[in-house]
Amino acid sequence: MRRIIAKDNSNIYYQVVGVGKPIVLIHGNFQHHRYFKKQIAFFSRFYKVIAMDTRDQGKSNNLASELNYTIISDDLALILKQEHVKKCAIIGFSDGANIAFVFACRYPSTVHKLVLCSGNITFHGLVYRKQLQLTLRYMFFRYILHWKRGYRVLKLLMMDVPVNEEKAQRLKNIEALVIVGEHDIIRQQETNRIVRMLPNVRYHTVLNKGHTIQTIDAAFIARFLKGCG
């Protein structure tokens, strides 16, 4: 594992595997870079794969007073600077898709292609049963367990993602692919909203599947990424 030290002295860890044009993988809530084990094995045959542990997750810590999408996107910018990456493709899953969206809007010249798998930009974009489940879990972590790391990660998931139609217009030169499962926990209208925001987008539904990137054919994504650089 490699690491960068953020301005607040947080240690952010990431793995680099393979050689070639760079691809960044960003995991979802309560996960870490090893969640992408299958995708790393596939993509590292053709690309330089950078898979990070986002703040408060995996090996990475968080010495900031909060956890938000802007801070995490700045962490990724530092990783890319350390790896001398000027342009990359990004694949984000779930909360990782939200981070990828924010990063692309803030650093559009750094991103060539963007793959957003099962992302949402509002908490209400999740189906109601998932909202209830996460709210109860957040209250348990914060008020019963007093587990700061745990409730901060959950609070991130409950935040609205700081993107809008105006910011998304910065992505007009970035090819985007939005992927969701047919039985995803993301509401269809939320996915439709994201698709409408992106100026240069393709949309794909994985039939008979739910909320997991593990069911997505890596070769399908590779065909979209072909020629990125």
N, C-alpha and C positions, 0 to 999 in steps of 0.2 A: 504494500500500500504506500502511496505517496501522500503528501499533505501540503496544504498552504496554511499560513497563519494569517487570519483576517485582521483587520484594523483594530478590532476589540480583543485580539489575542486568542480568539477561538481557533481550535484546530479542526480543519476540514479535510477529511481523508477521501481519497479516490484511487481507483485502480486503472491502470493503462495496460491494454492487451492488444497485440497485433501491430501491424504497420500499414501505412497507406493514408488515404484521406480520412480525416477525423469524424467520428460519430460520438455524440454525447448521449448517455442513457441516464434518465432521471426517474428514480423509483417513486412509489406512492407513499401514503401515510402509514406509519408504523412498519416500514420496510427498510431495506438497505440495498447496497449495490448487488449483493449476491442473489437477490430476487430475479435478476436478469441472467442467471447462469446459462440458460439455454440460448438466449439471444447473444450473449457475449461469445459463447463457443462458435456460433454461426458467423456473426459479423466479423470477428477477429481474423477470420480467414482472408478477408478482403479489405478490411479497414483498420485504422487505429481507433480502438474503442476506449472511450473515457467514461467510467461509471463511478459516480460520486455517492458518498453517504451524506445526505443533506443534514443540516444542523439539527442537533438533538436526536439524531437517528444513526444507527450503526455505530461506527467508531467516532464519529464527529461529535464534538461537544458544542456548547453555546454559552458564551460568557456575556452576551448582550442581555439587556433587560427584557427583551421580547423576542418573538419569532414571527417573521412575516415574509411575504413573497419577495419584497424588494431586497431585504438582507440576503436571502438565499440566492437571488439572481446575481447580486454583487459577488458572492462567493464563487459562483461559476465563472464570472468574468476574470477573477483572479486565477482560477485554475487554468483557463485558456491562455492567459498571459504567461503563466509559468511554463506551460507546454508549448509556447510559441505558436499557438493556433490562431490564425487570423480569420478563418472562416470554417464553419462546420455544419453538419446536420445534427438535429436534436430529436431524440425520441423520448417522449415523456408519457408515463402511465399514471392515470388517476390524478392525485395531487401533483405528481411530477409533470403531467401535461399542463397543469395550471402554472407551475413554475416555468416551464418551457415557454408558454405563451407570454408571460410577463417578461422573461429574459429577451425574447425576440422583439417585443415592443420597445424595450429599453436599449437594446444593442442590435438593431436590425442589420447593420452592416456586417455583423459577425455570423449571421445565420444564412445558410443557403437553402436548406429544406427543413421543414418542421413537421413532425409526426405527433399528433395529439391523440392519445388513446384514452378514451373514457374520462375526459376532463369535464369540469363544470366551473362556471364563473360565479355562481351564487350558491349558498348553502341550500336554498329552496329549490335549486336545480336537481337535488337528489329526491328520490321517491320518499314519501312521507315516513314510511316505516324505518328507513335508514336515518332520516333526520332525528326521529325519536330515539333510536338506538344510540346514536352518537351523542346526543344531548345528555342522556342518562349516564353514559360512560364518562363523559366529561365531568359531570357533577360528582361521580364516584371517585375519579382520579383526583379531583381538586379538593373536595370537601371531606372525603373519607380517608383516602390514602395519602393525601397531601403530596402527591407525586408530581413535582414541578415539570419534569421533562415530559411526562406522559400527557398532562393536561395542556401544556403548551403546543405539543404536536396536534392534539385534537382541536385546540382553539384555531390553529392555522387552517384546518380543514373546514371550520365553520365560518371563516372569514369570506367576504366577497373578494374576488380576485381583482386587483387594480388594473383592469383593462376596459376599454370601451371602443366604440366604433371609430372615434377619431384616432386613438392610439393604434388601432388595428390597421389603419390606412398606411402606416409606416411599413407594413409587411407586403406592399404591392409587388415587390421584386422577389418575394420569398414564396416558393411553392409549398403549400400546406396540404397535409392529408389528415383528415379527421376519421377516427375509427371508434365504433362502439359495438357492444354486444347487443343482439336482438332483445335479450332479457336483462339488460344492464340496470344498475341502480340509478343511472342518469336519466332524467325525464327526457322524452323525445323533444319537447319544446325547447329545452335547454341546449341540446345538441344542435337543433335547428338555428338557434340564436347564434351559437358559436360559428357555425358554417356561414351564416349571413354576414357576420362581422369580417371574416377573412376575405381579402380581395382576390386571392388566387388559390382556390381550394378544390380538393377532391374529397368525396365522402364515401365511406364504406361501412356497411353493417355486417358483422359476423353472425351468421344465422345460428339459432339454437344455442347461443352462448350468453354468458352473463358478464360480470365485471372482472375480467382478468386478461392480462396481455398474454398469458401462457397459451391461450387458445388461438392466438393470431399467428399465422404462418409467417415466419421470419423472411422466407423467400419472397412473399408478397410485398413486404416492406422494402426489401432489397431492390425489387424491380422499380419501386417508386424513387428510391435513392440513387439509382444508377446514374452515373455521370456527375454526382455532386462533387464539389470541390471549390 
